[in-house]
Amino acid sequence: MPNTTNPADTTKAIADQTGAAASGTATEKMDRIRKLAEMRSLFFNYSKLEHIQIALESLLEMGNLTPQRGTPARCLLVTGQPGVGKSTLLDKFRYMHLPYELDNRTIVPVLVVGLHRACTPKMLAEQMLRAMGVPEGLCSKGTEASLTERVRHNLVEQRVQVVVLDEFQHLLEHRSKGGVSRVADYIKTLLNLGVVSFVLSGVPDAEAIYTESLQLMRRSLGHFVIEPMDKQSGQDMADYKAILAKLQTLLPVPVTVDLTHKKMRLRLLDFSDGTIGRTVDFLHALGTRAISRNLDCIDYALISRTAYEMRDATKGKDWVNPFDIDDGAEFLRPEYKHLAGGSAGTADAAE
């Protein structure tokens, strides 16, 4: 299931990096680029996300019921380190409930709002109004109270059922003296209006805001943590294998090694810290290098060198390249077995 990334934008970005437009083989390169661009528009549905998807759908069903019951709306918190799939999960949730036209007005079941740094209640109201397509002149004009009423009115008019607030950890930058963010209190106020439910999403630090605000916790359906892939988990390893198998088909040229081989999977997991986002970034970088260097295939030498170029600088001297253990001959596909035993492969030949 694709997320909301625009493949056309991704295609242009890769073309800019590879210089495809200026190449004598521009048509062939653009075909490869279009194929690689699909990698950025995929949603991977795997076991770790299934229970969260169920919770999101339950929250959506509750979205417009609370006003009828006269009770506060509900919220839930989704956290995880960068790259584990939070934003992609929420993109899919929005994709499954796209806006539509009804009785000459636009209905928006799921509204996604990215919180800015140093966000204030008034700024959040403005961001929500912009996300709902309210004319700019009405987004910032007025007091916090008048903007809040404008938000409430438009949420009702567009029949919004769930508001997703992404990058929720940014609220940590504006804590009140009591330790609870003013914006968290403002979200509580919006929940009390009983108009829509909220999904709060961010990195693990976001949990601090959630736990400090008892009012938010009392209105919560739960805190869901997306953990990185665990190499000790048979289910995670099986899911990761399926993901790699799909990604491998989207690379612009063949790979000389089998990315789904168990030991290769472990090395990719080590490099990516178990996150799907970093795995996609790494394979996308391999594809981009293959296109820009006119390679016929991606070999193990290129994989190892690209890993070094994309190493996690925060680990400093403690970083170890998981692809430097050997020459990867064990993972060679049958048609590339002749490369075993000293052949540097097409990557080195092109350098």
C-alpha positions in Angstrom: 0.0 0.0 0.0 1.6 3.3 -1.0 2.1 6.1 1.4 1.7 9.8 0.5 5.2 10.3 -0.9 4.9 11.6 -4.5 6.9 9.2 -6.8 7.2 12.0 -9.4 9.0 14.2 -6.9 11.3 11.3 -5.9 12.0 10.6 -9.5 13.1 14.2 -10.2 15.3 14.2 -7.1 17.1 11.0 -8.2 17.5 12.4 -11.7 19.1 15.6 -10.3 21.6 13.4 -8.3 22.5 11.1 -11.2 22.5 13.6 -14.0 20.2 11.4 -16.1 18.9 14.2 -18.2 22.3 15.0 -19.6 23.2 11.4 -20.3 23.3 9.8 -23.7 21.2 6.9 -22.2 18.7 9.2 -20.6 15.7 7.1 -21.5 17.2 4.0 -20.0 18.2 5.8 -16.9 14.8 7.4 -16.4 13.2 4.0 -16.6 15.6 2.8 -13.9 14.9 6.0 -11.8 11.2 5.5 -12.0 11.6 1.9 -10.8 13.8 3.0 -7.9 11.4 5.9 -7.0 8.7 3.3 -6.1 10.8 2.3 -3.1 9.9 5.6 -1.5 6.2 5.1 -2.0 5.7 1.7 -0.3 4.0 0.8 2.9 5.1 -2.4 4.5 2.4 -4.1 6.5 4.2 -6.3 9.1 3.4 -7.9 12.4 4.6 -5.1 14.7 2.1 -2.7 13.2 -1.1 -4.8 13.1 -2.3 -4.1 16.6 -1.7 -0.3 16.1 -3.7 -0.3 12.9 -6.6 -1.9 14.7 -6.4 0.7 17.5 -6.3 3.5 14.9 -9.4 2.2 13.2 -11.2 1.9 16.6 -10.3 5.5 17.3 -11.6 6.6 13.9 -15.0 4.9 14.7 -15.2 6.8 18.0 -14.3 10.1 16.3 -17.7 11.5 15.8 -19.6 9.6 18.5 -18.4 11.6 21.5 -20.4 14.8 20.7 -23.6 12.7 20.7 -22.7 11.2 24.0 -21.6 14.5 25.5 -18.2 13.0 26.6 -14.6 14.1 25.9 -13.0 12.7 22.8 -10.2 10.1 23.1 -6.5 10.0 22.1 -3.7 7.5 21.7 0.1 7.9 21.7 2.4 6.2 19.1 6.1 6.5 19.7 9.3 5.0 18.3 12.8 6.0 17.2 13.2 7.6 13.8 12.9 5.1 10.9 10.7 2.5 12.7 7.7 3.4 10.6 5.6 5.8 12.6 5.0 8.4 9.8 4.6 5.7 7.2 2.0 3.9 9.3 0.1 7.2 9.8 0.4 8.0 6.1 -1.2 4.7 5.3 -4.0 5.4 7.8 -4.7 8.7 6.1 -4.5 7.0 2.6 -7.1 4.5 3.7 -9.4 7.5 4.6 -8.8 10.1 1.9 -10.9 13.3 1.7 -14.0 13.0 -0.5 -16.7 15.3 -1.8 -20.2 15.1 -0.3 -23.1 17.6 -0.7 -20.7 20.2 -2.3 -18.2 20.1 0.6 -15.0 18.3 1.3 -15.1 15.6 4.0 -11.8 14.9 5.7 -11.9 11.8 7.9 -8.3 12.0 8.9 -6.4 15.3 9.3 -2.6 15.2 9.7 -0.8 18.1 11.2 3.0 18.2 11.7 3.9 20.2 14.9 6.6 22.8 14.4 9.4 23.4 16.8 8.6 25.9 19.6 4.9 25.3 18.9 2.4 27.4 21.0 -1.4 26.8 21.3 -2.0 29.7 18.9 0.5 28.2 16.4 -1.2 24.8 16.6 -4.6 26.3 15.9 -3.1 28.1 12.9 -1.5 24.9 11.6 -4.8 23.0 12.0 -6.7 25.6 10.1 -4.1 25.6 7.3 -4.3 21.8 7.1 -8.1 22.1 6.6 -7.6 24.5 3.7 -8.9 27.6 5.5 -7.9 30.9 3.7 -4.6 32.2 5.0 -6.2 35.5 6.2 -8.4 33.5 8.6 -5.6 31.2 9.9 -3.7 33.8 11.9 -6.2 36.6 12.5 -7.7 36.7 16.0 -7.1 35.6 19.5 -6.4 32.1 20.7 -10.0 31.7 21.8 -11.4 32.9 18.4 -9.0 30.7 16.5 -10.0 27.7 18.7 -13.7 28.3 17.8 -12.7 28.5 14.1 -10.9 25.2 14.5 -13.9 23.6 16.1 -16.2 25.0 13.4 -14.1 23.7 10.6 -13.6 20.3 12.2 -17.3 19.9 12.4 -17.9 21.2 8.9 -15.4 18.9 7.3 -16.5 16.0 9.5 -13.0 15.3 10.7 -12.9 12.1 12.9 -9.2 11.9 13.8 -6.5 14.6 14.0 -3.0 13.2 13.8 -0.3 15.4 15.5 3.1 14.3 14.3 6.4 15.2 15.9 4.7 15.4 19.2 8.1 15.6 21.0 8.5 19.2 19.9 6.2 20.2 22.7 9.1 19.5 25.1 10.6 22.8 23.9 7.7 24.8 25.5 7.1 23.5 29.0 5.3 25.5 31.6 6.7 26.0 35.1 4.5 23.1 36.3 6.3 20.8 33.8 3.3 20.3 31.5 3.3 21.8 28.0 0.8 24.5 27.4 0.1 22.9 24.0 -0.7 19.6 25.8 -3.2 21.5 27.9 -4.6 23.0 24.7 -5.0 19.5 23.2 -6.8 18.5 26.3 -9.1 21.5 25.7 -9.8 20.3 22.1 -10.5 16.8 23.4 -13.0 18.3 25.9 -14.9 19.8 23.0 -15.7 16.2 22.1 -15.4 17.0 18.3 -12.6 14.7 17.2 -10.1 12.1 18.5 -6.4 12.7 18.4 -3.4 10.5 17.6 -0.2 11.9 19.1 3.0 10.6 17.4 6.7 11.2 18.1 10.0 9.8 19.1 10.3 8.1 22.6 10.9 11.5 24.3 7.3 12.4 23.5 6.2 10.0 26.3 7.4 12.5 28.9 4.7 15.0 27.8 2.1 12.3 27.8 2.9 10.9 31.3 3.1 14.4 32.8 -0.4 15.3 31.6 -2.8 13.2 33.6 -5.7 14.7 31.7 -4.4 13.4 28.4 -3.7 10.0 30.0 -7.3 9.8 31.3 -8.6 10.3 27.8 -6.2 7.8 26.3 -6.8 4.5 24.6 -3.2 3.6 25.2 0.5 4.1 24.4 1.8 2.1 21.5 5.5 1.7 21.0 7.0 0.6 17.6 10.2 -1.2 18.4 13.0 -1.8 15.8 13.3 -5.3 14.2 14.7 -7.8 16.7 17.2 -10.3 15.3 16.2 -12.7 18.1 12.6 -12.7 17.0 11.6 -15.3 14.4 8.6 -13.3 13.3 10.7 -10.1 12.9 13.3 -11.9 10.8 10.5 -13.4 8.6 8.9 -10.0 8.2 12.3 -8.4 7.4 13.0 -11.1 4.8 9.7 -10.3 3.0 10.4 -6.6 3.1 13.9 -7.1 1.6 12.6 -9.4 -1.1 10.2 -6.6 -2.2 12.8 -3.9 -2.0 15.3 -6.0 -4.0 12.9 -6.1 -6.9 12.8 -2.3 -7.0 16.6 -1.8 -7.4 17.4 -0.6 -10.9 20.0 -3.3 -11.5 20.5 -6.8 -10.2 22.3 -7.4 -6.9 25.1 -10.0 -7.0 24.3 -11.2 -3.5 21.0 -12.4 -2.0 19.8 -9.7 0.4 17.3 -12.1 2.0 20.0 -14.6 3.0 19.8 -15.0 6.8 23.4 -13.7 7.5 22.9 -10.9 5.0 19.7 -9.9 6.8 21.6 -9.8 10.1 24.2 -7.5 8.6 21.5 -5.2 7.1 19.7 -5.2 10.5 23.0 -4.3 12.3 23.6 -1.4 9.9 20.1 0.0 10.0 19.7 -0.5 13.8 16.7 -2.6 13.0 14.7 0.2 11.3 12.9 -0.1 8.0 13.4 3.6 7.2 17.2 3.3 7.4 17.1 0.0 5.4 15.1 1.8 2.6 17.5 4.8 2.7 20.5 2.4 2.3 19.1 0.4 -0.6 17.9 3.6 -2.2 21.4 5.0 -2.0 22.8 1.8 -3.6 20.3 2.1 -6.4 21.2 5.8 -6.9 24.9 5.0 -7.1 24.3 2.2 -9.5 22.5 4.5 -11.9 25.0 7.4 -11.6 27.9 5.1 -12.3 26.2 3.2 -15.1 26.7 -0.2 -13.3 25.3 -3.4 -14.6 24.9 -4.8 -11.1 25.3 -3.9 -7.4 28.1 -6.0 -5.9 29.2 -6.6 -2.3 32.1 -4.2 -2.6 29.6 -1.4 -3.4 27.4 -2.4 -0.5 30.3 -2.3 1.9 31.6 1.0 0.7 28.2 2.6 0.7 27.7 1.5 4.3 30.9 3.2 5.2 29.8 6.4 3.5 26.4 6.3 5.3 27.8 5.2 8.7 26.3 6.6 11.9 28.6 9.4 12.8 27.2 9.6 16.4 28.9 6.2 17.1 32.3 7.6 16.3 35.2 5.1 16.6 32.7 2.5 18.0 31.1 2.1 14.6 31.9 -1.2 12.9 31.0 -1.9 9.2 29.0 -5.1 9.3 29.9 -5.7 5.6 33.6 -5.7 6.2 33.6 -9.2 7.9 34.4 -10.9 4.6 34.0 -10.5 0.9 30.3 -11.7 0.9 31.1 -14.7 -1.3 28.7 -16.8 0.8 25.8 -14.7 -0.3 26.5 -14.7 -4.1 23.7 -15.7 -6.3 24.3 -18.7 -8.5 24.8 -16.6 -11.6 27.5 -14.6 -9.9 29.5 -17.4 -8.3 32.3 -16.7 -10.7 33.0 -13.5 -8.8 34.1 -15.4 -5.7 37.8 -15.4 -4.8 39.2 -12.0 -5.5 37.0 -10.4 -8.1 36.3 -6.8 -7.0 33.1 -6.7 -9.1 31.6 -4.0 -11.2 31.7 -1.3 -8.6 35.5 -1.2 -8.3 35.8 -1.6 -12.1 33.8 1.6 -12.5 35.7 3.6 -10.1 
